[in-house]
Amino acid sequence: MLYIFQVVGSDHVKFGYTGGCPWARVRDGFWRLVHPEACCGKLGWESLQLVALAPGTMADEKFIQTQLPSVSGEFWHDRDLERLRSAIEARVGDLLPLPAKPDAPMMGRGVEKRPCCGGSPVVCYACRATFTFLVHLNTHRRESCPKRIAAVKSSCGACGKLVIGRNLKRHERACRPSESSVGPIGS
């Protein structure tokens, strides 16, 4: 589904794609997204109003985004709302009727906000690196913290470099073994 949400109290809209219900997509708001300063503090459930909905795919979303570049991240000025609607209709056909806004989701869902909206950075107590979101800290701790022995790294068979496990195949495709690890030519 392609959707457009009005950010109430700002002069911006958020356009995007979701594989399910648009209201489920915004139950935690858009706090984690890069956004214009005018939207700071206004990205929660109570400030989002669905204004357009259409069948579509992520490819449709990307196509429309290339045709109508955003102001910041996935946010446009509300003066571009009709152009966005027209682009959606031209790409996928008629807009769908808007479902009613359901009751607000339960409070205390662990919403993480960007620092500009009142969120606090999280700190790795081992190496003191700071991160905007807990998920980034957890990935750092699990895969790359230089102070944690448990950080999982694998050795590249060609060059011997220690690489984060999930990046090993990509590293091996681009790996240039050092000349010292390759035997003399012709021997």
C-alpha positions in Angstrom: 0.0 0.0 0.0 1.1 3.5 -0.8 0.1 6.1 1.8 0.3 9.8 2.6 0.0 11.0 6.2 -0.5 14.7 7.0 1.7 15.7 10.0 -0.8 17.8 11.9 0.6 21.0 13.2 3.3 21.2 10.5 3.3 22.0 6.9 4.5 18.6 5.8 3.2 15.2 4.7 4.9 11.8 4.8 4.6 9.6 1.8 5.6 5.9 1.8 4.9 2.2 1.4 3.7 -0.5 3.8 3.1 -4.1 3.2 0.1 -4.1 5.6 -2.3 -1.7 7.2 -1.1 1.9 7.2 -2.4 2.4 10.7 -0.3 -0.5 11.9 2.7 1.2 10.2 2.3 4.3 12.3 1.3 2.8 15.6 4.8 3.9 17.0 4.8 7.1 14.9 7.6 8.3 12.6 9.9 9.3 15.4 12.9 7.3 14.0 12.8 8.8 10.5 14.9 11.6 9.3 12.5 14.5 9.1 12.3 18.3 8.6 12.7 20.5 11.7 9.0 21.6 11.4 8.0 18.0 12.2 10.0 17.7 15.4 7.8 16.6 18.3 4.8 16.0 15.9 5.5 12.5 14.6 3.4 10.5 17.1 0.1 8.7 16.6 -2.0 11.7 17.7 -0.4 14.0 15.1 -0.8 11.7 12.0 -3.8 11.9 9.7 -4.1 9.5 6.8 -5.0 11.6 3.7 -4.3 9.2 0.8 -4.1 5.4 0.2 -3.6 3.4 -2.9 -2.5 -0.1 -3.9 1.1 -0.2 -4.8 4.6 -1.7 -4.2 7.9 -0.5 -2.9 9.0 -0.1 -6.5 6.1 2.3 -7.1 7.1 4.2 -4.0 10.7 4.5 -5.2 9.6 5.6 -8.7 7.4 8.3 -7.4 10.1 9.5 -5.0 12.5 9.9 -7.9 9.9 11.9 -9.9 9.0 14.2 -6.9 12.1 14.6 -4.7 11.3 15.1 -1.0 12.2 17.9 1.3 13.8 15.6 3.9 13.8 11.8 4.1 10.3 10.8 3.1 8.6 14.1 3.9 7.2 16.7 1.5 5.7 20.1 1.9 2.0 19.9 2.1 1.8 22.2 -0.9 3.0 19.1 -2.9 0.1 16.9 -1.6 -1.9 17.2 -4.8 1.2 16.5 -7.0 1.9 13.4 -4.9 -1.7 12.2 -5.2 -1.6 12.8 -9.0 1.7 10.9 -9.2 0.2 7.9 -7.3 -2.9 7.9 -9.5 -0.8 8.1 -12.7 1.4 5.2 -11.5 -1.1 2.8 -9.9 -4.6 4.0 -10.6 -7.4 5.3 -8.4 -6.9 6.1 -4.7 -8.7 3.9 -2.2 -11.3 5.0 0.3 -9.6 5.9 3.6 -10.2 3.6 6.6 -11.2 5.3 9.8 -8.5 6.0 12.3 -8.6 3.2 15.0 -8.3 3.8 18.7 -4.8 4.8 19.8 -2.4 1.9 20.5 -1.4 1.1 24.1 1.0 3.5 25.6 4.5 2.5 26.7 5.5 0.5 23.6 9.1 1.6 23.9 9.0 4.3 21.3 12.5 5.6 20.4 12.8 9.1 19.2 15.6 11.0 17.4 17.5 13.4 19.7 15.9 16.4 17.9 12.5 15.1 19.2 13.6 14.5 22.7 15.2 11.1 22.4 18.4 10.4 24.3 21.5 8.8 22.8 22.5 5.4 24.2 26.1 4.6 25.2 28.1 1.5 24.9 29.5 1.1 28.4 32.5 -0.9 27.1 33.9 1.5 24.6 31.8 4.7 25.2 30.6 5.0 21.6 27.1 6.7 21.4 24.2 5.7 19.2 20.9 7.3 18.3 18.8 4.1 18.8 19.0 1.0 21.0 19.0 -1.3 17.9 22.2 0.3 16.7 23.8 -0.1 20.1 22.8 -3.8 20.2 24.3 -4.4 16.7 27.5 -2.7 17.7 27.8 -4.7 20.9 27.0 -8.0 19.1 29.2 -7.4 16.1 31.8 -4.7 16.3 32.6 -3.3 19.8 36.4 -3.3 20.1 36.2 -3.9 23.8 34.0 -7.0 23.8 35.6 -10.4 23.2 32.1 -11.7 22.4 31.9 -9.6 19.2 31.6 -12.1 16.5 34.1 -11.7 13.7 35.2 -14.1 11.1 38.5 -14.4 9.4 38.7 -13.8 5.6 40.3 -16.9 4.0 42.1 -14.7 1.4 43.6 -11.9 3.5 43.1 -13.0 7.1 41.4 -9.8 8.1 38.7 -10.1 10.8 35.3 -9.1 9.4 31.9 -8.8 10.9 30.2 -12.1 10.1 27.3 -10.7 8.2 29.7 -8.7 6.0 32.1 -11.6 5.2 30.7 -12.6 1.8 30.7 -9.0 0.6 34.2 -8.6 1.9 35.4 -11.7 0.1 33.9 -10.5 -3.2 35.9 -7.3 -3.0 38.9 -8.7 -1.1 42.4 -7.9 -2.5 44.8 -10.3 -0.8 48.0 -8.6 0.3 51.0 -9.5 -1.9 52.7 -11.0 1.1 49.9 -13.6 1.4 50.3 -14.7 -2.3 53.2 -16.9 -3.3 55.7 -15.8 -6.0 54.5 -15.9 -9.5 55.6 -18.9 -11.5 56.7 -21.0 -8.5 
